[in-house]
Amino acid sequence: PVAMDRKQSLSEDPKAFDAVYMNGANRIGWYIVVGLARRPLNVDGFLILKVPGVGLLVSPKLPDSVLSPDEAEDPSFSSEGLKLTPLQPMSCWWLQYKGKMRLAHNPQKKFQVHLDAKWQSDVGFFNYDTDMPVRALAKGLSNETWTRNYFKCLKDHHQTHYEQFGELIGNVAIDNVDFNINVSAMRDHSFGFRREWRVFHRYVLHIFTLADGRRGNVGVICIPNMFSRLEIGYVYEKDGSLKPLSDLDFELYQHGENGVPPSDYGFNFKAGKECYEVKVQVEETTDLYLGLDWEARITESLSRFTVNGVEGWGVVEWMYANNSGRRPAVVSSH
């Protein structure tokens, strides 16, 4: 864990990557999504922050997430005022931002924002290399035609990816007005030889916290040449123990295949010995693009959840392949 939970050396591949990400929410309507992906030529970086009474704030360049690299010789992932720094492996990270943000729905309305918060956790992490159930992986593999090239493709695109829930607590000043931020937040770290967004078709991730203390991430990934349908996820029980996802009835093609994610829907899944019935109600969305050529479109859906009758909150992240290249920046929030 110590060797994993820090900056990694980028491979020599032009699509090499080392990416950290965090998203969180709370009962009273705060939401935060932040990502910093180190690439050989740039950083894919963004900050999305919903503050009750202020509105939905986004990085000034969004929907474009391409930022200039900041390769200082320090442990931070950083670019253009946004910084995530590991302080203690698998236990404490420091999130900072100093710069402009704008209203998602009114791009002319800009704010000076200073964010300073610590993410801390005392629970275990879910490592997809070691913690994903054999059954889920076997189901994904069984949909494909097995050839030598198929397994070579899997190997070439393998990445290390792990996730961990914790609490993000700190302060944010918006035009010199101070707010306290206190949200349940999932943090992840991905790195590998290469990340090629063009091989993806779609994915969805439901990242949620419930009022009874349970938390989780449940989703489906579609990468046509590797996994046309791969179920992923887990639930943290109230005591912090992890239960991996074993079954899921969510079908990507039934939800937003036309490019517009649904705003009111439900599904069922099983983790451990428990079955979960999930209802999702989206409050607000905003879009961004990843990659130098905008190869991926991401919709972040800030949402309310009901899971087995228990209320919750969180973010649903939808990824779509984008084959139209870098279009003029059109804010597609609604």
Phi, psi and omega in degrees: 000322180297317181289331181281318193274055178199175176306138178249153175289133178285142176289174181280355181290140180297342179253021178302155182206154174210106195233135172241150188208150178210138169214147185205168181200167172217176187298327188271005171105011171281140173220145175216137174224128181219139178217142175220109180246114178284126176235166183301326185252348186197183170238131168273109186221148180196159175221129177235129186218117175256120182244119179305132180089345178249310179129190181266111182259143179225160176305146187297334182271349183301142017279357177281128181252005183284115180243163179283143181290146177231085187265056174292151180278065175219172186283357187282148162268118187208152175189131172049049174091349181258132187214133171237123186236125175286126178257321178214121186307132177058023184219319186210127174233153183246123179252128179224145170211136175221115181162193181277149165222162180227160176292135181298325186262356179214081189302339180285340183273108184247154180226150169268124187237136175231110182249133180216109185213152177248133173260126181227147182215145174234020178246168182288170178248156180256113182257116184294340176291326189239338189256351179287130183297145179301323181300315181296318179294318180297320178299318179295316181293328186290344179281347190253162174272122185275120175222169176301318180295325179300311182289331174294319178298316177301317181294317182297328185257011179297142174224151170274128182215128177219156185224153182204133176270151176197199179239132176255116185229134179174206184232149172224129177255125180241111187049046176069011172261124187271139175228151172262133176250131180212097185228150168284128189222137173265133177243139174226166179217129179230140173203156181179183183296318179203148170235115180246102182299335184294343179278346179278145168261304180202162162206164172220139177230127177254107185249114192221157171232136180255157182297337180272005176100349177284149181218159180187175176218124183225129182197181179224137178242139175236107175238096194310320183277354182234300179225104178290337174207110179237118178275132179225155173146182185190166173228136167271124173288173182300330181274004178092354179288151184257134175237116180288150176297137177242335178210150182206132180258010180285127178246121182304318186295343179269355186228102171071025179295339179280003179100352179247108181297149179290159181245352182206106187199179180205169178195174180233147174212167178233135175219134188062228179256006186255142174261141184237133173253121187246132171240137183237130175234117184276132179267321186198150178226159170211151185248154171209165180240145178244144177101152181300328180251023179054049185291337182230136171255131179245130170249121175263114181257110180280121198223159168255140181241151164230120183236114185051040177084355181264132182286154179202181184208156180166196185234134171256124180252123178249132175245134175234142170296139178237110184259006184264006176073197182279104176271162174305143185296107176245121181286119186253021177289153176205000000 
